[in-house]
Structure formats: structure tokens, C-alpha cells
């Protein structure tokens, strides 16, 4: 059986249209979560985040290891802050913890319960009415 060029053209056009419709259906069913709730408002206030990140605090350290996140306070003054874990590919895994560290001590958060993969950590605290912020990328293995 011989097929002429017109029939071939119609066949490939239908095949191409089927491919396009299939791709549109697949793409429209995917869930693309926002990085964060209220990110428009955070974008407006982003200069405050930049200013806070530029503040340097040599008395407080954030140490990341495979089994824990440690906050070390080398000052005699207590610090209060927040430790936030952001999961870029699954916002339902995000977590936020209050951190209170007395002078010359530390705080340890075990990370075995966290899902393996990439995380973004944000540690914000204040001392002497100055705000500080540290952002780190971290991978749970």
C-alpha cells in the first residue's frame, strides 16, 4: 500500500497536535509551590534583610554538620533568635524554631529527623538591639 505525501502530512500534523495537547495536560497538572508565603511583602522589605545580613557578629557562630546544627554563643550576654529550615522543593517540610542561648554556651538542634536533600537555613538573632542574620545552604545526607 502506497501513501501519498498529503496523507503523510496530515498524519504528522495530527501526531504533532497530539504531542502538544499531551504536554499541555501534563504541565498543567504539575503543582508548583511558592518558595514562601507572603514573598511579595518580603520583597518590599528586602533592603532590611540586606542591612541585617551586613551586620557582623564574631561572638556567635552557626556550625552545620551531618547530624546537628549548632549555635555557639561566645558572649556573656544571652541571645534570642529564630532558626528556620526551608525546603526549596517541598514547602510542607519547612520548620521554624525559637533559639535562646545563654552567655558562653551553645544550642544544638539534631537533624536526623529532617528529610534528606537540600535545605536553606536562616538564623536570625539580636543582641544589644542590633539584629543579625546568617543564611546558609545545607544538604542533609
N, C-alpha and C positions, 0 to 999 in steps of 0.2 A: 504494500500500500504506500503510495507516494503522497506526501503532504506538501502543499504549495506554500509559498512564502507568506501569504496572507493569514493562513491558518496558524503558522508558527508565530507570527507577530501577535495575533490575538491570544494565543496560548501563553506566551511570555508576558504579555501585558496583564493578563489575569493572575499569573503566578506572582508578578511584582506587586500588584494591588493586594493580593492575599498576604504577602510578606509584610507590607506596610500596615495593614489593618491588624495583623497579629502583633507587631511591635508596639503599636499604639495601645492595644489592650494590655499587654504585659507591662508597659511603662506606667500606664495609668493606675494599675493595681498596686504598685510599689508604695510602701509607706516611707516617706522621707521626713524624719523628725527634725524639729528645730534644734539648734545647738543648745539653746537655753530659752526658758520662758522670759518674756519681757526684754528681749535683746534690743529692741528699738530704744527703750528708755536707757538701757546700759550704754548704747552707742552715743547717746546725747551726753552722758556723764563720763565719757571715756577719758577726757583730759584729767579728771580727778584720779583715775586709775593710773595714768602715766605719772602724775606727780607723786602718788603714793609709792609706785614702783621705784622711782628715782631716789627715794629716801634710803639711806644706807644704815644698817644696824649690824655692827660687828659682834654684838653681845648675844645674838640669837641665831641659831643655826638650824636648818632643816636638813636632815640626813635621810636618804632613801636607800633601802636595801630590799632584798627579795622577800623578807619575812616581816618587815615592820617599817613604819615611818616614825622617825624620832625628832622631837623638838627639844633642843638643848638651850637653856637659859643660863648664861654666864654672868648675868647681872644680879644685884642684890634685890632688885625690885621685881615684883610679880608682873606677869604679862597675861592678858586675856585676849583671846582671838578665836578665829574660826579656821578649821581645816576642811576644805571642800575637795571632793573627788568627783571629777567629771569624766564620763564615759562617752567619747565622741560618737560611737556607733550605736549606743543604746542608752538614751537618757533615763530610762527607768532604773538604771543601776546607780545613778548619781546619789551621792551621800554628803551630808554636812554634819560636822561635829564641833562642839564648843571645846576650846582648849584653855585651861587655866594652869599656868606653870608658876610655881613659887620661885623665889630667888635662889640661884645656884642649884637648880635641879632640872629635871627633864620630864618629858611626856612621851610615852611610847604608844603607838597605835598599831596593833597587829593586823597584817593584811592578808592572812591566809584565807579569809572568808570572801575576799574580792575575786571577781571573775578574772580569768587570765586574759591578758591583752593590754592594749594601750590605754593609759589614763592621763588626764591632766590634773595636776594638783595645784591648789591655790591656798596659800596660808597667809591670812591677814591678822594683824595684831596691832596693839597700841601700847605705847609706853611714854610717859610724860606728855600726854596729849598730842603725841606725834603718831600718825598712822603709818604702818609699814605693810608691804605686800611682796610676796615671793610667788612666782609661777614656775612650775617645773613640769616637764613631760616625763612620764614614768611608765615602765612596762612591767606588769605582773607576770612572772614566769611560772 
